[in-house]
Amino acid sequence: LAQGVVPTVPWEVREETLENGLKVLLLHDARAPVVTFMVWYRVGARNERLGSTGLAHLLEHMMFKGTKAYGPRRFSHLIQRHGGQLNAFTGQDHTAYYERLATDHVEIAIELEADRMRHLVMEPEAFRLERQVVQEERRRRVEDQPIAFLWEQLRAVAYQAHPYGWPVIGWPTDLQKLTVEEAQRFYDRYYVPNNAFLVVVGKFEDDVILNMIRRYFGPIPPGRPPPTVEAQEPEQPGSRRIVVQRPAHLPYFAVAYHVPTYGHDDAPALDIMADILGGSQSARLIQTLQRDKQLVLSTGAGYDGTSIDPSLLTLSAQPAPDVPVAAVEAAVWEVVDGLKQQALAPAELERVKRRLTTAYVIQLDSQFARALALGQAEMTQTWQWLNDYLSKIAAVRPEDVQRVARTYLRSENRSVGILEPLPLSDTPERHPVGPPLTTPPATHRGQIP
Amino acid sequence: MSARHIYSVFLGLLLCQVTIANALPQASREVLPNGMIYLHVEQRALPLVTVLISLPAGTLAETAQQAGLASLTAALLQEGTTTHSGTELAQAIDTLGGQIGFDADRDAATGYLTVVRADLKAGLRLLADMVRHPTFPQAEVARQVKEAIGQIQRSRQEPATQVQVAFREALYGKHPYGRRVMGSVSTLPSLSRQDVSRFHRDYYRPEGAIVVMVGDVTQEAGKKLLQEALAGWTGAPQPFPEHPEISFPDTLEVVKLDREVSQAHIRFGHPGIERNHPDYYAVEVMNYMLGGGGFESRLLTRIREERGLAYRAWSAFDTGLVGGTFTAGLSTQNATADEALPLLFGTMEQLQQQPVREQELADAKAFLVGNFPLNLASNRHLASIFTTIERFELGLDYLERFPELIRAVTRQDVQRVARQHLHPNAGVLVILADMDQAELSGLTLP
């Protein structure tokens, strides 16, 4: 197949910092008169304490509950009536809020975000209800999802001394008793302009946007610098293994290795290694376990270097029915050992590099993805890192991948988690109830042939 | 699968497809000599091109005995052609780096391609090779069948999937809309290589296929590359097999699934309006207020904001080729299912009984109209919107017309369509819960 040259599209970001310490990153995307506006706070589950896990995320929910100037539900109401979309997300390191709307209406988003940076009103009753909502969210995402439950347990085993070991959504016991007072203290400590930055991507005029930002965010006084997180995960002294029993139909196999983040020189080789293992259809785990040996229904590998403290490289496999987990595990180790024993063929490395390079350009099609990448880069490194990434990927040699495989994919550095299914019963029963519809509207029938 | 999780205050972006009159992307339309309908939108800002090819090869093209055949066929296009093995195809796709492949849903099979401009020719050739010269190796057929059966088995441990599957089955019965696209454990083992070959021969034909190309290429250049890649491909697809009629429930049918879960999953719905129904836009507006408008919707306000009973509570009207579906749903801990259910039905009934306030209507319309440009900012969205426009013959001026279609909706329309297109007492209600804890016996349903 004849391939063309992948064009480079530089990130031309303008950076400004307000006097109160709030940094602003501006990036143009002139394709449509639309703006994605994000506020990133440098606070996440990482900043919580045991006994209060889930606090950062619950506070994120509370941020939609109103301020002195704009009462309950006004935030979403005003954004949506201007045609805007809004949401927020909490991770280990960050809490971010965003609005996407037509450029003409961006001022309302800027005003409302500035307002809730310092003027949130947390009513105890609203807090109690929202804590219930988050408990429902946890049930939905974790309690009734055996694979998600396994991952949560595996993280807790991989990290013993660092907050990355607890779930962003919080332990269920903590969620029952988080208080509005501690949420208020958390908010006062971390929601200050000098602990946040803004990302604006879209079609706009710099001066217009910057003036609005100065008008609304400028008067907010800086806060005391928030406390730093000193926790550090010591080197793992030997392999760890857990078995999680949950109602399920099939077992699951998951592995986590401690690895450094994008700030480290090994990160580009780790990115390539994860991709070679499980990042695409021709990846080794898929080729070997799924296509050749037919042991699994799916398999993959993941490395996310965008975190402040050292991260995890994960491997996973969904064993096919009637295939023992032990057979899957043995096959996974064989693939991992292969990477350590033999340097990559240049063609395989070139294929992965080209794939990662193209994927990098393709993500630019989404304005939201651009804003997200910019925010994540700034949160953990600096945004300039985005412009260096591809040249770092290009510089990776076969021996680099072999070296990082030997350095990090060691059994002493890994935690293994296995989901062991408990029986599920699943026979439906049917109960027609309720009165018959006696007078169906005339148009009701016959709409559909 | 990553071990890293990010949590959001609200699941999913708001769905909508709408317009402003400001610099709208323009599409050209041309019927090619082999009967393919070719839509092109030039977007030069990024060095990328997206192509979607839509063929009448979804679940609607299967018989009930063949359930899963459409999905199996689409998957197998990537597993070997006369010139490439499955592994070679996977490597070629990965080398181009973009997204290339085929997928089937209930209505259609879709070939998709997103590549950098310089790879458009190679990408189209690869896509054309898969659609025209698949070999369906026996070993790959067997593997894909085995994997699909395994995936179905695994999905029984996912409450959200189970409740959706049970809802569709109860609502549509033997009609293809009642089946899972991936098929069932009873039909999949009987599907053979011959079935796949025949299905491919009958439904992967160019006449009437919709091709939408969006990106950094002119219409002429795009058309030339497309025609080169597909030279000699001719023929019309077979008509769909006969299917049972979609019947409307007369009563409320309740399906209970007793499971060891911490949360009750609730789905209610019934057949909904078709895409070309004149009430479609009034229904869009009404549904925004009911459960489509996120924090602004009545369902989320009552169930989540006022009572903290659920993370999500929503409603949607989906439109397929042969009919639409109305669905509403929520999940709440077992013990509060009996509290949440009446709110779901009560909210629907309230829209039928009381006219909405003028301001609420104005806000809903303002959102639907104002949100439009957000969905026209990416090539991927544009390709998908123009596929819909062509499939339902909405006209190339649809993007310009949309705001007027929404603005024309009145309070009377909203109440009328709520009465006409919502049927709280004639539909299917599926409750998946730990029935011992859910205590639904005392519940009064509509």
Contacts between the chains, C-beta under 8 A, distances in Angstrom:
chain1	res1	chain2	res2	distance
A	1	B	92	5.3
A	1	B	95	6.6
A	1	B	96	7.2
A	1	B	122	4.8
A	1	B	125	7.5
A	1	B	126	6.9
A	2	B	121	7.3
A	2	B	122	5.5
A	3	B	95	6.4
A	3	B	96	6.7
A	3	B	118	7.4
A	3	B	119	5.9
A	3	B	122	6.1
A	4	B	116	6.7
A	4	B	117	7.3
A	4	B	118	2.1
A	4	B	119	5.3
A	4	B	122	7.6
A	5	B	118	5.8
A	6	B	97	7.5
A	6	B	116	5.4
A	6	B	118	7.3
A	7	B	47	4.5
A	7	B	116	6.4
A	7	B	117	7.6
A	7	B	118	7.3
A	9	B	46	7.1
A	9	B	47	7.1
A	29	B	45	7.8
A	29	B	377	7.5
A	30	B	45	6.6
A	31	B	43	6.9
A	31	B	45	4.7
A	31	B	46	7.8
A	31	B	377	5.5
A	31	B	378	7.8
A	32	B	23	7.6
A	32	B	373	5.1
A	32	B	374	7.9
A	32	B	376	5.4
A	32	B	377	4.0
A	33	B	22	5.7
A	33	B	23	7.1
A	33	B	373	5.9
A	34	B	373	5.1
A	34	B	374	5.6
A	34	B	377	5.2
A	57	B	7	5.1
A	60	B	7	7.7
A	60	B	9	5.8
A	61	B	9	5.3
A	63	B	9	7.8
A	64	B	9	6.2
A	64	B	295	7.1
A	72	B	305	7.9
A	73	B	295	6.8
A	73	B	301	7.4
A	73	B	305	6.7
A	76	B	294	6.9
A	76	B	295	3.6
A	76	B	296	6.3
A	77	B	295	7.6
A	77	B	296	6.3
A	77	B	363	7.3
A	80	B	14	7.8
A	80	B	293	6.8
A	80	B	294	7.1
A	80	B	295	7.2
A	80	B	296	4.9
A	80	B	363	7.2
A	80	B	367	4.9
A	81	B	296	8.0
A	81	B	363	4.4
A	81	B	366	4.9
A	81	B	367	6.2
A	81	B	370	7.9
A	82	B	366	7.1
A	82	B	370	5.9
A	83	B	366	6.5
A	83	B	367	5.6
A	83	B	369	6.7
A	83	B	370	2.0
A	83	B	371	4.3
A	83	B	372	7.3
A	83	B	374	7.6
A	84	B	370	7.4
A	84	B	371	7.3
A	85	B	13	5.6
A	85	B	14	5.5
A	85	B	371	6.9
A	85	B	374	6.4
A	87	B	8	5.7
A	87	B	9	6.1
A	87	B	10	5.4
A	87	B	13	7.1
A	88	B	8	6.6
A	88	B	9	4.6
A	89	B	6	4.9
A	89	B	7	6.5
A	89	B	8	4.7
A	89	B	9	7.7
A	90	B	6	7.0
A	90	B	7	5.2
A	90	B	8	7.9
A	91	B	4	7.6
A	91	B	6	4.9
A	91	B	7	8.0
A	92	B	4	7.5
A	100	B	374	5.5
A	101	B	370	7.5
A	101	B	374	7.3
A	102	B	20	7.2
A	102	B	370	6.1
A	102	B	373	5.6
A	102	B	374	7.7
A	105	B	370	7.2
A	128	B	308	7.3
A	129	B	305	7.7
A	129	B	306	7.8
A	129	B	307	6.9
A	129	B	308	3.4
A	130	B	308	6.6
A	131	B	308	7.6
A	132	B	308	3.6
A	132	B	309	7.3
A	133	B	304	5.7
A	133	B	308	5.1
A	133	B	310	7.2
A	133	B	311	5.7
A	134	B	311	7.7
A	135	B	333	7.6
A	136	B	263	6.8
A	136	B	308	7.9
A	136	B	309	7.2
A	136	B	310	5.4
A	136	B	311	4.5
A	136	B	331	7.0
A	136	B	332	6.1
A	136	B	333	6.5
A	137	B	7	7.1
A	137	B	311	4.1
A	139	B	262	4.6
A	139	B	263	4.1
A	139	B	331	7.5
A	139	B	333	6.3
A	140	B	160	7.8
A	140	B	263	5.9
A	140	B	311	5.8
A	140	B	312	7.6
A	140	B	331	5.5
A	141	B	5	7.6
A	141	B	7	7.6
A	143	B	262	4.4
A	143	B	263	7.1
A	144	B	159	5.2
A	144	B	261	4.8
A	144	B	262	5.7
A	144	B	263	5.7
A	145	B	158	7.0
A	146	B	157	5.8
A	147	B	1	7.3
A	148	B	5	7.5
A	151	B	1	7.6
A	151	B	3	4.6
A	151	B	5	7.6
A	154	B	3	6.4
A	155	B	3	5.8
A	167	B	5	7.1
A	168	B	5	5.9
A	168	B	6	7.0
A	168	B	7	5.4
A	169	B	5	7.4
A	169	B	7	5.2
A	247	B	157	7.0
A	247	B	259	7.9
A	247	B	260	4.9
A	248	B	157	4.4
A	249	B	153	5.2
A	249	B	154	5.8
A	249	B	156	5.1
A	249	B	157	4.8
A	250	B	150	7.3
A	250	B	153	6.4
A	250	B	154	4.9
A	250	B	157	7.3
A	254	B	1	7.8
A	254	B	3	7.3
A	256	B	3	6.0
A	280	B	90	7.5
A	280	B	93	7.8
A	280	B	94	4.6
A	281	B	78	7.6
A	281	B	90	3.9
A	281	B	93	6.3
A	281	B	94	6.4
A	282	B	87	6.8
A	282	B	90	4.0
A	282	B	91	4.5
A	282	B	93	7.6
A	282	B	94	4.7
A	287	B	87	6.7
A	287	B	90	7.7
A	290	B	147	7.9
A	291	B	86	7.1
A	291	B	87	7.0
A	291	B	143	7.4
A	294	B	143	5.8
A	294	B	146	7.0
A	297	B	147	5.3
A	297	B	150	4.4
A	297	B	151	5.7
A	297	B	154	6.7
A	300	B	1	5.7
A	302	B	1	6.8
A	302	B	2	4.0
A	302	B	3	7.1
A	302	B	4	7.6
A	304	B	2	6.3
A	304	B	4	5.3
A	307	B	4	7.9
A	311	B	4	8.0
A	312	B	3	5.9
A	312	B	4	7.6
A	314	B	1	7.4
A	314	B	2	6.2
A	314	B	3	4.7
A	316	B	1	4.5
A	318	B	150	7.9
A	318	B	154	6.6
A	320	B	146	6.7
A	320	B	147	7.2
A	320	B	150	4.9
A	321	B	149	7.3
A	321	B	150	5.1
A	321	B	153	5.6
A	351	B	91	6.4
A	351	B	94	5.7
A	351	B	95	5.0
A	352	B	94	7.7
A	354	B	95	5.8
A	354	B	97	5.6
A	355	B	94	5.0
A	355	B	95	6.9
A	355	B	97	4.2
A	356	B	97	7.5
A	357	B	97	6.8
A	358	B	96	6.9
A	358	B	97	2.7
A	358	B	98	5.8
A	358	B	115	7.3
A	358	B	116	5.8
A	358	B	119	7.6
A	359	B	97	5.7
A	359	B	98	7.8
A	361	B	46	7.7
A	361	B	47	7.0
A	361	B	48	6.8
A	361	B	116	5.8
A	362	B	48	6.3
A	362	B	97	7.5
A	362	B	98	5.8
A	362	B	99	7.4
A	362	B	114	5.7
A	362	B	115	8.0
A	362	B	116	7.5
A	364	B	46	5.7
A	364	B	48	7.6
A	365	B	46	6.3
A	365	B	48	5.8
A	365	B	50	7.5
A	365	B	114	7.3
A	365	B	378	4.8
A	365	B	379	5.3
A	365	B	380	5.9
A	366	B	378	5.4
A	366	B	380	7.4
A	367	B	377	5.4
A	367	B	378	7.0
A	421	B	157	7.7
A	424	B	156	6.7
A	424	B	157	6.3
A	424	B	259	7.0
A	424	B	260	6.8
A	425	B	258	7.1
A	425	B	259	7.4
A	425	B	260	7.7
A	426	B	156	5.7
A	426	B	162	7.4
A	426	B	257	7.0
A	426	B	259	6.7
A	428	B	166	6.1
A	428	B	255	5.9
A	428	B	256	7.3
A	428	B	257	5.3
A	429	B	255	7.7
A	429	B	256	5.5
A	429	B	257	8.0
A	429	B	258	7.4
A	430	B	170	7.7
A	430	B	253	7.2
A	430	B	254	7.5
A	430	B	255	5.5
A	430	B	256	7.7
A	431	B	254	5.0
A	431	B	255	7.7
A	431	B	256	6.3
A	432	B	251	6.1
A	432	B	252	7.7
A	432	B	253	5.0
A	432	B	254	6.9
A	433	B	251	7.8
A	433	B	252	6.4
A	433	B	253	8.0
A	433	B	254	5.2
A	433	B	445	6.3
A	434	B	251	5.4
A	434	B	252	3.6
A	434	B	254	7.6
A	434	B	425	6.1
A	434	B	445	5.1
A	434	B	446	6.3
A	435	B	251	6.9
A	435	B	425	6.9
A	436	B	250	5.2
A	436	B	251	4.7
A	437	B	250	5.4
A	437	B	251	6.3
A	437	B	423	7.1
A	437	B	425	5.6
A	437	B	426	4.1
A	440	B	248	7.7
A	440	B	250	7.7
A	440	B	426	7.2
A	441	B	419	6.8
A	441	B	420	5.7
A	443	B	420	5.6
A	444	B	248	6.5
A	444	B	420	7.1
A	444	B	423	7.1
A	444	B	426	8.0
A	445	B	248	6.1
A	447	B	271	7.5
A	447	B	273	6.4
A	447	B	274	6.7
A	447	B	277	6.9
A	447	B	323	7.8
A	448	B	246	5.0
A	448	B	248	7.9
A	448	B	271	5.5
A	448	B	274	6.6
A	448	B	322	7.3
A	448	B	323	3.9
A	448	B	324	7.7
A	449	B	245	6.7
A	449	B	246	7.6
A	449	B	322	7.0
A	449	B	323	7.6
